[in-house]
């Protein structure tokens, strides 16, 4: 069974209606998680911690979707 890795990260946005970070150098990487449930728990904790700042947003990135293990060469490997 393949791993389903998830990355939780966030930071302050320029505009709360868009997903553009104010300063990419200040992005907070919460961590990499082995399943969606643990990533969701981490995301929720950070979102609740920063609830008073309308410009702060946290996201869950599905890292496992970036690579297809069944394909000999994935599209991301061709970029390098």
C-alpha positions as CSV (number, residue, x, y, z in Angstrom):
1,X,0.0,0.0,0.0
2,X,1.5,3.4,-1.0
3,X,2.0,6.1,1.5
4,X,-0.4,9.1,1.4
5,X,1.8,12.0,2.6
6,X,0.3,15.3,3.4
7,X,2.1,18.7,4.0
8,X,0.5,21.2,6.3
9,X,1.7,24.8,5.9
10,X,0.4,28.4,6.1
11,X,1.1,32.0,6.5
12,X,-0.2,35.5,6.2
13,X,-2.0,36.3,2.9
14,X,-2.0,39.6,1.0
15,X,-5.8,39.4,0.7
16,X,-8.0,36.9,2.6
17,X,-10.0,36.2,-0.6
18,X,-6.9,35.0,-2.5
19,X,-4.2,32.4,-1.8
20,X,-1.2,34.7,-2.3
21,X,1.2,34.8,0.6
22,X,2.4,38.2,1.9
23,X,6.0,36.9,2.3
24,X,6.9,33.5,1.2
25,X,10.0,33.6,3.5
26,X,7.6,33.6,6.5
27,X,5.6,30.5,5.4
28,X,5.1,28.3,8.5
29,X,5.7,24.6,7.6
30,X,3.8,22.7,10.3
31,X,4.9,19.3,9.1
32,X,4.6,16.3,6.9
33,X,2.0,13.7,7.9
34,X,1.5,10.0,7.0
35,X,-2.3,10.3,6.6
36,X,-5.0,12.8,6.1
37,X,-6.5,12.5,9.5
38,X,-3.3,13.5,11.3
39,X,-2.7,16.3,8.8
40,X,-6.3,17.6,9.4
41,X,-5.7,17.6,13.1
42,X,-2.5,19.6,12.7
43,X,-4.2,22.0,10.2
44,X,-7.2,22.5,12.6
45,X,-4.9,23.3,15.5
46,X,-3.0,25.9,13.6
47,X,-6.2,27.4,12.1
48,X,-7.7,27.7,15.6
49,X,-4.5,29.2,17.0
50,X,-4.5,32.0,14.4
51,X,-8.3,32.5,14.2
52,X,-8.0,36.2,15.3
53,X,-6.0,37.1,12.2
54,X,-8.2,37.0,9.1
55,X,-5.2,37.1,6.8
56,X,-3.7,33.9,8.2
57,X,-4.5,30.7,6.3
58,X,-3.3,27.1,6.6
59,X,-3.5,24.5,3.9
60,X,-3.1,20.8,3.4
61,X,-1.1,19.7,0.4
62,X,-1.6,16.2,-0.9
63,X,2.0,15.3,-1.6
64,X,1.1,11.8,-2.8
65,X,-0.8,13.3,-5.7
66,X,2.4,14.8,-7.1
67,X,3.8,11.4,-8.0
68,X,2.1,8.5,-9.7
69,X,4.0,5.4,-8.5
70,X,2.5,3.3,-11.3
71,X,4.1,5.4,-14.0
72,X,7.7,4.7,-14.8
73,X,8.5,8.5,-15.1
74,X,6.2,11.0,-13.4
75,X,5.6,14.5,-14.9
76,X,7.6,16.0,-12.0
77,X,10.7,14.0,-12.8
78,X,10.6,15.3,-16.4
79,X,10.9,18.9,-15.1
80,X,14.4,18.3,-13.6
